[in-house]
Structure formats: structure tokens, C-alpha cells
Amino acid sequence: MKYKLVKENETTNHNHNSEYFIKNYLTKDFDKKFSIVVVELTNGEHEPTKNIASDRFYYFISADATFEIEDNKISINDGDVLFIEKDTFFSFKGSFRAVQVMMPAFNIENDVNLS
């Protein structure tokens, strides 16, 4: 396949909790090499997590958030790009809307929580 267009109304949605929403555009069902989602956090936080298999990239469309990555607190603003290497614990809080790319594609079995 030379291309794939996914319209917003064709996406599947996942509510991680009442503040954290994920809109799936391309998942491992399309290609195991990468996945693309839009994530939105609304004045909330996410517990420390790492993925043991996938590197993670965020492009922040809008953001007023803080990521904590291995004892480093990083302020995130509109237009920033963040890379998090696989097997690295991170957490975040605040508000943001971002495009997230994971390589290889996200698989829930590879997510590990700190607790």
C-alpha cells in the first residue's frame, strides 16, 4: 500500500481515565513498525510508566504541562517535540494535546507501571 488516509471520524477512542484521552489513528493492526495517536490530557496526571519495547515521540499542539523523566522535570509548551527512549520511566501532569508516535507500534503488554 503506497498510502493510507485516516479521517478523524474513522478513529477509535480510548479513555485512559477522566482526564486522559487517546484517539487512535494508526495502530499495530495497520503496521507493527509504528503507531500514531493523538493524546489529550485535561488538567490531570499520569502515573510513572515505561514501555520496554518502543521509543516515543510527542509533538505538542498545545501544552501547559510538566513531564518528569528519570528525576528531570521538563516544562512542555506549544510546539515542543519530546523524545523518550524505550525502557525509560516518565510521568506527566498538566494539560496538553499532542501527536504521539511510537516505534515499534504501541502494544499494551510492553507498558510497565512503577507501582
Steps between C-alpha positions, in 0.01 A plus 500: 500500500651832392289713734233494768272786595316477830218749546432619853156339495667163428713502814438296810503670838632379831441680830790410725324686783277805535786739414703300243362419155660316207379515139649212299589577138751228407558207734694175495207354305605719206879471533709350779787745429323810638179638646353851492244636744381836625512524879328757715546564870258741666641634826600157624796272548633163390682257729865406435511262204751364251471298183762229475484469120415836341659843468244777535480841330256779588422810295306736728225687317409682820656449840537627851645190661793355686662166421720328755754273333744319729508781761507778237203738496437637153258783423306440177348778287318538167705378204756301701619154395600242762678167445493231771718196445354154564545357849496850658258582781303824458191667641316821416248748632319808377319543170603424143389380158768318302573267213681194635701264283638174636755280326443208489122527531347527847409175668340518847689185604824701485383775739630476856380715790731595786263370767 
